Amino acid sequence: MNAKISSITQNFRRDCPRYGASVETLVHTLKDCPTARAILTLGGLDGRLLNKDYLCCINWIEDAMCLLDKKAIVDFITTLWNSWNNRNNYIFHGKKEEAQVIWDRAITLC
């Protein structure tokens, strides 16, 4: 996401603020970032969706929709939402939470 913002705004960092990936993309933020990966692994997402490389986030979500049943997709999207909120809380408020806390919050919503 920082890559997109930096294309619009000058002097904006393109790298991942938590783990220093060279360019923070949506795929990195929701799937490849170590915290996001830990949250998804706690949620039971297996290697079929975690280990494949994706250029576009929509391709990853489409693959998830093909592999998971309807209830699992609802849990998946809720988990992504909570992971995104965790990222924003870290960036904008300096609040860092463990993956287990984020997963517990997501499962409570489901």
Secondary structure, DSSP 4 states (H G I P E B T S, - for coil): -HHHHHHHSTT---S-TTT--SS--HHIIIIISHHHHHHHHHTT--HHHHSS--SSHHHHHHHHHHHS-HHHHHHHHHHHHHHHHHHHHHHHH-----HHHHHHHHHHH-
